[in-house]
Amino acid sequence: MKKRWLLLLASCMMLVACSNEKTEEKAAAEATADTKTVVAGTMVVADILDKLEIDSVVGVPTSTVELPVRYKDATEIGNAMNPDMEVVKSLKPDVFISVTTLEYDLKPAVKNINVEGQYLDLQGVTQMQQTILALGKEFDREAQAQKLVASFDAKLAALKEQTAHKTKPKVLAVLGVPGSYLVATEHSYIGSLIEAAGGENAIQGPSEEYLASNTEYLQQSKPDIILCMAHGMPDEVMAMFDKEFKTNTVWKHFDAVKQGRVYDLEEPLFQTTANLQLGDALDELYRIFYEEQ
């Protein structure tokens, strides 16, 4: 009887020990998630971290766009495309978070200051949602992440229902840079927005996000609508587009140009990578596609 009692006591003690161990592991994991210091490499990254209620951001990019109040005391690290790595190093962050479109340029510099680099895929609507969920898990903010993604799902579902029985306009999106412009495919962020808003990308097939422009080839795509975006120096780029459509005689043969269905998409609502203004951007595209006749 005494032996059985001792065995029972030993079993209880082991269970308590295991339980305590699991509790300690969970507490350690939560502490790590809550105290992991972060430098947000771009404003979009800062906005996402803010929505996930992550307080441990110590560095943010220098920007004309207003920062989340949560990060008003964070140190500015300079331009998102060329941050001051000495400043980043001085903040001693656990991780530097930027986006995949800047990874090639930033990765060597981040590695050189012995800081972990993380690059978020924001190339499309779906990628942004997956990224948000992954960050929610990493920083123990899964409830916040799921809530944010659910709000986008609701918007996408509503638009899908709204456009289900409408004739899809064929849409050509061009991305201007000073002195030149590229054509967006369905693999670009604007391409994913066009599809989500009920349009059809005029250029499909290539795996690249953007292609070199060829007006004669583009004319064969017969777009109903042309969207113009700027990547840097927006005033100069939009003036370039205005001149291009007026002086390049090939454009006058486009039905979209003849019918005045050429639209400028302005930042920060429309950018080359996904951002949290997704809902407003989709509303604007829906208005252009179906209400601007």
Buried (B, 14 or more C-beta within 10 A) or exposed (E): EEEEEEEEEEEEEEEEEEEEEEEEEEEEEEEEBEEBEBBBBBBBBBBBBBBBEBEBBBBBBEBEEEBBEBBEEBBBBBEBBEBBBEBBBBBEBBBBBBBBBBBEEBBEBBEEBEBEBBBBBBBBBBBBBBBBBBBBEBBBBBEBBBBBBEBBEEBBEEBEEEBEEEEBBBBBBBBBBEEEBBBBBBBBBBBBBBBBBBBBBBBEEEEEBBBEBEBEEBBEBEBBBBBBBBBEBBEEBBEBBEEBBEEEEEBEEBBBBEEEBBBBBEBEEBBBBBBBBBBEBBBBBBEBBBEEE
